[in-house]
Amino acid sequence: MKMSFDEFYSDAYGSRWSELKKALVQPRQHVAYYNPYHKGLGPQGKQVLDGAYFLEGGFEPPQADSDGIYNYYLLDAASIIAAKALDAQAGEKVLDMCAAPGGKSIVLATGTPGIKLTSNDRSANRRNRLIKVFDNYLPKEVRDNIHITGHDSKTWCLYEKEAYDKILLDAPCSSERHLLETKIKDWKVGRTKRLSKEQFTMISSAGQVLKPNGLMVYSTCSISPHENDRVIEKFLKRNPHFSLQCKTYQLGEPTEFGHIILPDTCGWGPIYFSVLKKNGSS
Ligand SMILES: C[S@@+](CC[C@H](N)C(=O)[O-])C[C@H]1O[C@@H](n2cnc3c(N)ncnc32)[C@H](O)[C@@H]1O
């Protein structure tokens, strides 16, 4: 029997669904994530997270300094938490496998001086946006240390194995908030199931590309359990040498295999993420 969007998500969220749906159709909020490389005025507004500020009524568009470096990047506070969950450190080789337009890569690049970052995206158009973001936010000496690539993350493991200390896999997903704004009529349960298979192929590839003892963050902006906990559950079953790294975060709530930030409780998100450690050798 054909399942409607509301039936599917009511099944997943029970009585919470009506409030969650109301929150998902509210206008999106952004924080300004301040750029330490900008030579200009400091932060405005109320601090929400380290380096991230919120202003009632919203921020002006970002401004460049005399070197052409912009002052802040506007994004969802939940995205910052997901990027920082990778705990990237100076000198580490870090891969952002699905990086465009670049919000989480900017958090990694500006927050971790000395990071050896590779930002990848298969879409040429979106990669151009990524390049522009790096050019606008990073001084040349930092920008020159970032590699931008255009590979298919699903097959990356065929070319490189055990190569990165940390991997962020911010996978393409149902993005229900966007669907509700635009093309909810196109929704079919088959879409989330298909995406879940694609996400599983990506995470399986990422798992092989990660160095032993490395850390991986899998994230989506979907609220579908198929694309979140179910992907991680299946991955852990097939990859017992990985373990979940559980922590508490400033926003959101734990799930069975990760963490989710939902707008009905805090106004931010949705973002789901799971932090996984590769133990010993594969
Ligand atoms: C959720 S978006 C990433 C958002 C980004 N991490 C950010 O914070 O700005 C997912 C991205 O994955 C890219 N993508 C989709 N399939 C891919 C694949 N097979 N390999 C690499 N990138 C892919 C899309 O072009 C899209 O830009």
The ligand as an SDF file (V2000), in Angstrom:
LIG
                    3D

 27 29  0  0  0  0  0  0  0  0999 V2000
   24.4130   17.4140    1.9350 C   0  0  0  0  0  0  0  0  0  0  0  0
   25.2980   18.0470    0.5880 S   0  0  0  0  0  0  0  0  0  0  0  0
   26.8110   18.5150    1.3490 C   0  0  0  0  0  0  0  0  0  0  0  0
   26.7640   19.7910    2.1270 C   0  0  0  0  0  0  0  0  0  0  0  0
   28.1210   20.2430    2.5970 C   0  0  0  0  0  0  0  0  0  0  0  0
   28.7820   19.1970    3.3780 N   0  0  0  0  0  0  0  0  0  0  0  0
   28.0870   21.5160    3.4110 C   0  0  0  0  0  0  0  0  0  0  0  0
   28.1590   21.4630    4.6480 O   0  0  0  0  0  0  0  0  0  0  0  0
   27.9970   22.5980    2.8070 O   0  0  0  0  0  0  0  0  0  0  0  0
   25.7500   16.5860   -0.2680 C   0  0  0  0  0  0  0  0  0  0  0  0
   26.7210   16.8030   -1.3970 C   0  0  0  0  0  0  0  0  0  0  0  0
   27.0930   15.5180   -1.8800 O   0  0  0  0  0  0  0  0  0  0  0  0
   27.3980   15.6300   -3.2510 C   0  0  0  0  0  0  0  0  0  0  0  0
   27.3690   14.2620   -3.8040 N   0  0  0  0  0  0  0  0  0  0  0  0
   26.2750   13.5360   -4.1540 C   0  0  0  0  0  0  0  0  0  0  0  0
   26.6340   12.2980   -4.5580 N   0  0  0  0  0  0  0  0  0  0  0  0
   27.9880   12.2500   -4.4620 C   0  0  0  0  0  0  0  0  0  0  0  0
   28.9480   11.2330   -4.7120 C   0  0  0  0  0  0  0  0  0  0  0  0
   28.5640   10.0190   -5.1540 N   0  0  0  0  0  0  0  0  0  0  0  0
   30.2590   11.5210   -4.5170 N   0  0  0  0  0  0  0  0  0  0  0  0
   30.6450   12.7430   -4.0680 C   0  0  0  0  0  0  0  0  0  0  0  0
   29.7770   13.7440   -3.8130 N   0  0  0  0  0  0  0  0  0  0  0  0
   28.4670   13.5010   -3.9910 C   0  0  0  0  0  0  0  0  0  0  0  0
   26.3450   16.5780   -3.7810 C   0  0  0  0  0  0  0  0  0  0  0  0
   26.7810   17.2030   -4.9660 O   0  0  0  0  0  0  0  0  0  0  0  0
   26.1750   17.5500   -2.6050 C   0  0  0  0  0  0  0  0  0  0  0  0
   26.9310   18.7100   -2.8280 O   0  0  0  0  0  0  0  0  0  0  0  0
  1  2  1  0
  2  3  1  0
  2 10  1  0
  3  4  1  0
  4  5  1  0
  5  6  1  0
  5  7  1  0
  7  8  2  0
  7  9  1  0
 10 11  1  0
 11 12  1  0
 11 26  1  0
 12 13  1  0
 13 14  1  0
 13 24  1  0
 14 15  1  0
 14 23  1  0
 15 16  2  0
 16 17  1  0
 17 18  1  0
 17 23  2  0
 18 19  1  0
 18 20  2  0
 20 21  1  0
 21 22  2  0
 22 23  1  0
 24 25  1  0
 24 26  1  0
 26 27  1  0
M  CHG  2   2   1   9  -1
M  END
$$$$
